[in-house]
Amino acid sequence: MSRGLDSAVHLVQLLISQVVRSGGTAIDATAGRGHDTLFLAGLVGSAGRVFAFDTQADALQSTGRLLEEAGLADRVTLIEDSHEEMKKHVTGPADAVIFNLGYLPGGDHLYVTKPDPTVSALHTALDLLRPGGRIGMVIYTGHPGGAEECEAVERAASSLDGALFSVIKIVVLNRSAGAPVIIVIEKAGV
Ligand SMILES: C[S@@+](CC[C@H](N)C(=O)[O-])C[C@H]1O[C@@H](n2cnc3c(N)ncnc32)[C@H](O)[C@@H]1O
């Protein structure tokens, strides 16, 4: 993975790394092949916990393998359920939640995250976030339905109360319109 400004995943991880505490709780809302889950598992340390959601068994198997190889599987709970159901599985305040939207790399490109469940999961994640915690989202717009999902997320994020949440959007200015969009939301407080 590039670690430059051309990598949306890296940029989100950078902003998320500032708020995840050793011993804390973090959520990967879209585990996929497990790269963000592995990253969060490294941040929370041996006393922390990561909850990783995906609706595809294939994705969770990949994530599990990646964690086993890294020796970090014991600090992660893999959950085969929609991220809309986050509160059923996670009670405590979370330092951070990562959403990496779209389709599973190397999987079925027609099986994608969808606007309504994503926005619903975003609101649930905002409730679970501790004061000072952040949500980082990488949103792809190049596949069918991606632009609509991005619009829905932007609408929801833009309407959040500015006294309670800081919301930023990062876009690439000199590449194709299909380049990923980043949204990061921080809950007020410390
Ligand atoms: C772009 S991939 C995630 C990539 C991942 N972060 C990685 O590091 O490989 C998006 C994932 O979202 C999953 N997904 C789709 N709808 C979902 C939902 N409602 N709840 C949780 N995961 C979902 C897909 O199965 C897919 O694996």
The ligand as an SDF file (V2000), in Angstrom:
LIG
                    3D

 27 29  0  0  0  0  0  0  0  0999 V2000
  -14.0960   -2.1980    0.1560 C   0  0  0  0  0  0  0  0  0  0  0  0
  -14.4400   -3.6440    1.0740 S   0  0  0  0  0  0  0  0  0  0  0  0
  -13.5690   -3.3580    2.5840 C   0  0  0  0  0  0  0  0  0  0  0  0
  -12.0850   -3.4460    2.4330 C   0  0  0  0  0  0  0  0  0  0  0  0
  -11.3530   -3.7010    3.7350 C   0  0  0  0  0  0  0  0  0  0  0  0
  -11.3660   -2.5570    4.6300 N   0  0  0  0  0  0  0  0  0  0  0  0
   -9.9350   -4.2000    3.5210 C   0  0  0  0  0  0  0  0  0  0  0  0
   -9.0240   -3.7220    4.1930 O   0  0  0  0  0  0  0  0  0  0  0  0
   -9.7580   -5.1110    2.6970 O   0  0  0  0  0  0  0  0  0  0  0  0
  -16.1410   -3.4130    1.5450 C   0  0  0  0  0  0  0  0  0  0  0  0
  -16.7040   -4.5760    2.3680 C   0  0  0  0  0  0  0  0  0  0  0  0
  -17.9640   -4.1700    2.8940 O   0  0  0  0  0  0  0  0  0  0  0  0
  -18.7240   -5.3400    3.0650 C   0  0  0  0  0  0  0  0  0  0  0  0
  -20.1380   -4.9870    3.2870 N   0  0  0  0  0  0  0  0  0  0  0  0
  -21.1100   -4.7280    2.3740 C   0  0  0  0  0  0  0  0  0  0  0  0
  -22.2580   -4.4230    2.9950 N   0  0  0  0  0  0  0  0  0  0  0  0
  -22.0170   -4.5100    4.3440 C   0  0  0  0  0  0  0  0  0  0  0  0
  -22.8110   -4.3170    5.5030 C   0  0  0  0  0  0  0  0  0  0  0  0
  -24.1040   -3.9600    5.4190 N   0  0  0  0  0  0  0  0  0  0  0  0
  -22.2350   -4.5060    6.7180 N   0  0  0  0  0  0  0  0  0  0  0  0
  -20.9160   -4.8450    6.8230 C   0  0  0  0  0  0  0  0  0  0  0  0
  -20.1080   -5.0380    5.7460 N   0  0  0  0  0  0  0  0  0  0  0  0
  -20.6610   -4.8720    4.5280 C   0  0  0  0  0  0  0  0  0  0  0  0
  -18.4490   -6.1190    1.8000 C   0  0  0  0  0  0  0  0  0  0  0  0
  -18.7830   -7.4800    1.9720 O   0  0  0  0  0  0  0  0  0  0  0  0
  -16.9600   -5.8700    1.5880 C   0  0  0  0  0  0  0  0  0  0  0  0
  -16.1880   -6.9080    2.1070 O   0  0  0  0  0  0  0  0  0  0  0  0
  1  2  1  0
  2  3  1  0
  2 10  1  0
  3  4  1  0
  4  5  1  0
  5  6  1  0
  5  7  1  0
  7  8  2  0
  7  9  1  0
 10 11  1  0
 11 12  1  0
 11 26  1  0
 12 13  1  0
 13 14  1  0
 13 24  1  0
 14 15  1  0
 14 23  1  0
 15 16  2  0
 16 17  1  0
 17 18  1  0
 17 23  2  0
 18 19  1  0
 18 20  2  0
 20 21  1  0
 21 22  2  0
 22 23  1  0
 24 25  1  0
 24 26  1  0
 26 27  1  0
M  CHG  2   2   1   9  -1
M  END
$$$$
